[in-house]
Amino acid sequence: MPEPARARAVFSTEDFKLLREAVRHYIQTHEDEPETAKFVHLFHRLGSGAR
């Protein structure tokens, strides 16, 4: 049986930088909303994956 094809990365390092910047902007403009806490957690996860 042939070996399965290797998985490709969906996002590049540059994509993570752009996503992190977009999430940062959202956090700053929606800081008083309850949902913002979820975006803060996402922001930190994007930061740890982009390095």
C-alpha positions in Angstrom: 0.0 0.0 0.0 1.5 3.4 -0.9 2.3 5.9 1.8 -0.2 8.7 2.2 0.7 12.1 0.7 2.3 14.5 3.1 0.0 17.2 4.6 0.6 20.7 3.4 0.4 23.8 5.7 -2.8 25.7 5.2 -1.4 29.0 6.4 2.0 30.6 5.8 3.9 32.5 8.5 2.8 35.7 6.7 -0.8 34.6 7.0 -0.5 34.2 10.7 1.0 37.8 10.9 -2.0 39.2 9.0 -4.5 37.2 11.0 -2.9 38.3 14.3 -3.0 42.0 13.1 -6.7 41.7 12.2 -7.6 40.0 15.5 -5.6 42.7 17.4 -7.6 45.4 15.6 -10.8 43.7 16.5 -9.8 43.5 20.2 -9.0 47.2 20.3 -12.2 48.3 18.6 -14.5 45.9 20.5 -12.9 45.9 24.0 -16.1 46.4 25.9 -17.9 43.4 24.3 -18.1 40.0 26.1 -17.0 38.0 23.0 -13.7 39.9 23.0 -12.2 37.4 25.5 -12.4 34.7 22.9 -10.5 36.9 20.5 -7.9 37.6 23.1 -7.3 33.9 23.4 -7.2 33.5 19.7 -4.7 36.3 19.5 -2.3 34.5 21.9 -2.7 31.2 20.0 -1.9 32.9 16.7 1.2 34.4 18.3 2.6 31.1 19.5 2.0 29.4 16.1 3.6 32.1 14.0 7.2 31.8 15.3 
